Every structure is written in C-alpha cells, then in structure tokens.
Amino acid sequence: MLSRDPFLFILSAPSGAGKTTLCRSLVRRDDKVRYSVSATTRPRRGNEEDGKAYHFVNDAEFNRLIKEDDLLEWEEVYGYRYGTPKVQVEELLSQGFDVVLDTDIKGALHLKRLYPESVTVFLLPPSLSELRRRLTARGRDDRETIEARLARAEAEIELAGEFDYAVVNDSLSASLWLLRAILDAERARIARAKKIKLTED
C-alpha cells in the first residue's frame, strides 16, 4: 500500500482558455479530488449558484476576508476581486482529498510558494486567434474588453515557464485525459510517499 499526503492541483490560464470547464470535468471523473470554490465580488451570471460557481460576496465582506487573513491569495481582475478561501482548502486537505483550484496566474504562483508540494498547470489556447474566437463566442464582453483580455493573455503566457506543466487546450477530451494523466503521475511519485508497504495478497 502507498500512503501519501494530499496536494493542491492548480490550473491557471488566460481568460477564455477553458480552465473552469476542465477543473469541473476533472472533479466529476475523480472521486479523490475536490474543487475549491473561489470567493468573488463580481455579480452572478445566468443560473450560477452561490457556493457552486463562486462564493458571491460584496466588497465589505471581501474586505473582511482580507483583514482576517481568511484568503490564501486574492487578485483584482477586470474590476472585480477573486480569492481562495483558506478554511475550505485546509479542510479538504485534512480530509485526505487532493484539491483542484482554478486561479489566475499570480494566484497560482503565490499558492505554490505557500504549498511547495502543489502542482501547477498552465493551460494554453491553441492560438491567439482561437482565443479571440472563444472570447467573442461567449458574448459577455465588448470589443474593447476582448482586446484588453488578449493583451493580458500575451503578458500572462510569458509566465508559463514558472509552472510545472503546460497543456494546450485544443480539445476538451484530450486536455482532460492529459490532466488526469498528470494527476495520476504526481500521485505515484516516490517523493510524495509517506509509507510503502506490501500486503500478503
């Protein structure tokens, strides 16, 4: 039997690259992982449910979370703030689950410093033109905002070399397969083993 400590599995990507969809697909297919739901000050969209899509909070509540050191990391993105609740992550780790997080690039690198044993994955679009197409197809942003997102994406891609893995998301099924392979490989690393013992059977 192999006994090991659980770890954080952190996905980051430029806006529109598909990280949230992949995070949730991964969790649905692996009962050893749980998804850490971020807190945000942005308003709900469509049928989003509080506690599932995000923990939706107002600015005063977000300020309280910061003041009381209840966020592992937080960042302002396009006028709204997003953060990772500390208690939720620590509870899931203590229960033995690997924890999947969907964060921005700076947040991922900050979490890696807090949890050196974590695994970071940079999710890339197949090309900038495909990223533009995806952002446009979402129908959420005007042209100026889309251009700002593309400019930010180019800057963020410069930081990809600081991550453990890079995955090009040109196919949901192929990217999901690769993420599951990375997760399984990381679980099998000898460096993560607390105890190795052979059973009689």
Secondary structure, DSSP 8 states (H G I E B T S, - for coil): -EEE---EEEEE-STTS-HHHHHHHHHHT-TTEEE---EE-S---TT--BTTTBEE--HHHHHHHHHTT-EEEEEEETTEEEEEEHHHHHHHHHTT-EEEEE--HHHHHHHHHH-TT-EEEEEE-S-HHHHHHHHHHHT-S-HHHHHHHHHHHHHHHTTGGGSSEEEE-S-HHHHHHHHHHHHHHHHT-GGGEEEE-----
